[in-house]
Amino acid sequence: MSQNLHRGISDETLAKDATALAARLERGELSSQALTARTLAAITRSQDSINAFVHVDREGAMRAALEADVRMRQGQRLSAFDGLTCAVKDNIDVAGMPTANGLGYRDSAPVAVEDAPVVARLRAAGVIVLGKLNMHEIALGATNDNPHWGRCENPLRAGFTPGGSSGGSGAAVAAGLCAFALGTDTMGSVRIPASYCGVAGLKPGRDQISMAGVTRLCRQLDTVGPLARSARDLRALWPLLSEVTATELQPPQEVDLTSVRWAVMRDCAEAGVEGEIAEAFQSLSESLPGTEPLSRSFAAIDFSAIRRAGLLLCEAEANVTFAAELQQQPHLFSEQLQGLLQWGAQRSAPDLVRATDVVEAAGSWLRRQLQGADFLLTPTAPQTAFAFADRAPVNQANLTSVANMAGFAAASIPLGISAGGLPFGVQVIGRPGAESALLNVLVALQAWLAEHRLAVTA
């Protein structure tokens, strides 16, 4: 790779959101080759400190960037994001790249024969796939402290988690190591890293993005979702990712927030939300333009019960998904993970039925909270990122998991920064199939937050 290829492209350029980078490509201010080369150089420099990637396809990325530049010169761009880079969580298949699922394969991980449909859609739009991202082991956890591939560090604070299980995705986006990333979200694994890393993340509604070519953790709860540096990036990405036909997608629209019917969580302290986050969320709730939001109490829901139920379904299904590896190559699994899977395998059929009932009841509860409202606002996570040396809070996914259980769409954007200098997010929950409307509102909300100096912005 030529050392001169990316001359003139600064790390500040890499920190721009995908929409801004796409505009610079279109104006001819950047080439895809130069942008990709600079990004690959940044990945190399960051591996010792952040460790976001587990596999990088340098030759393939530069070849794809060359092809994107040719299309640009010929006026044949495939999409607005043609020539931009992305990276993919390592439980999503990318043709020619290994899929390790965070397990201890190292150089022996099976290589994907074809792209997962969600990856194929991005390639068809001219997006350059840089490689695969670090993740929590089999996506069953929210710290990304991976015993086989090493910890993925939060780029905003050394020694702190980026969240999980899509920690590599959140870290790579926050550090400017790709224009956007794909993650998976079973109980909050896109939105929690988005909150901890100060970026934006979308969990689409159930069945809105194909899960083919994605190693499943719990088919009832799993989704694929993007992480990016702004809400407008997520909105621009949605038509590239969604299985919904173009004629059914809502076009990007400017939203008047005074017309939005909000429901808001009112009892943050009772739900264990840290004081600074609760205070910022209350300030947002009281400042929203338009009619007074509908107040919603979360006191009636037993978060401990739904957390245990969701984890049990994940552990039980993982025993089936990884049965061959568990039997033939148990060394691929950490002792801690083997213990979790063994516990799930020992549960009875009635235990699983009861867990399913709890999950379905939680989904029904969330549907009731949306009655009379367009969207529901909550903090994304009850806390900011924490040190790996600290015990992981058990309540990290309390406010995110219910959206998976209902099959609803949900997204996180930055809300503020703690006194300790760490970001936290606000979650917007909407009905399944309303992703376009949710993203239009999300763009308007992020702009409103920036204008009123209530949030950090991308």
C-alpha positions, 0 to 999 in steps of 0.5 A: 500500500502506498504511503502517499495514498492517504496523505492529507486525510486526518484522523479528524476526517475519519471521525466524521459521520458516514453522511459527511464522508459520502458527501466528500466522496461525491464532491471529489474531495476524497477518493475511496482508495485514500479513505480506505487506506487511511482507515486501514492504517488507523486500524493497525495503529489501534489494535494494541490499544483498542483491539476492535478487529479479529480479522482484516481483509486489506487486499480485498478492501483496497480492491473494492475501493479501487472499483468504487473510485472507477464507478465514481468517475463513470457516474455509476455510483451504486448508492449514496454510501458507495465507497464507504467502509464498514466492519462486521461483527464476527457472528455474521458471515462474510464470504472468504472471511472466518466466522469465529463467534468469539470462540477460541478458534484463532486460525482454524475458524470456519471460513464463510462460503457466502455473504449473509444477505445483510452483508450482500445488500451492503456490497451491492450498494458499493460498501467496502467490508474491511473485516470482522469485529471482536465480540463477547464470546458467542454474543452471550454477555455485555462486556466484550472481555473475550478470553480468546481474542482479548478484551476490546477496549472502550476507545474513550477510556482505557481499561473500560468496557465498550459494552457488548456483545457488539463491543467491537462494533461500538468501539470501531465506530467510535474510534473512526475505524470504519464509517459504520458497523454491523452488530447483533442485538438479542437483549441490547447488544447494539444499543448498549455499546452505542450508549457506552461509546457515544455513538448511535445504534439501531435495533430493527423490529423482528423480521425486518432484516434477514437473519440468514448467515448469522449465528443465532443466539436466540431466534425469538430475540435476535436482530441485526442492527447498524452502529454509526456516528449519527442518527442521520447515518442510521436513516441513510443506512436503513434502505440498504439493510431492510428487507422491506421493498423500496416502495414500502419504505418511508422517504427521509422526512423532516419531522416537527417534534411538536407533532410527536406523541411521546411516552416517557419513563418516569421512575428512573431512580426506582429502576436503578438508573444512575443519578446523572443519567436520570437527571439528564433524562428528566431534563430531556423529558421536561423540555420536549416540545409539543404536548406533555408526554405520557408518563409511564411507570416501570415499577410493575415489571420484574426486571430480574425475572425477565433477565433470567428468562431471556438468558435461559432461552439464550443458554438453552438455544446455544446448546443446540446451535453449538452442539457439535463444537461443544462435543468435539472441541470443548477447548473453544469455549471458556470455562465460564461459558461452558458453565452457563451452557451446562446450566441451560442444558440442565433446565427442564421443558417446563422451565423453558415454557415458563421462561417463554411465558415471562418473555412474552408477558414482558413484550405484552407489557411494553406494547401497553406502554406504547398505547396512545403514543408514537414512541417511548423514551427511556435511558438506554442503559442505567449506567455509563461504561465501567472498568473491566476490573469492576463487577459487571452490573446485572441491570445493563440490559434491563431497559433494552431487553423489553424491546427485543421481547416485544419484537419492537424497533428501538434505537439509541443516540447520545444524550450526555456525558457524565462528570467522569467524562463518559457518554450515555444514551437515550433510547427511542422505542417504536412499533415494528415496521415503523423503523423509517418513522422512528429514524426520521424522529431520531434525526430530529431529536438529535438535532434538537438535543444539539441545539439545546446543548442537552447532548453530545453530538457525533 
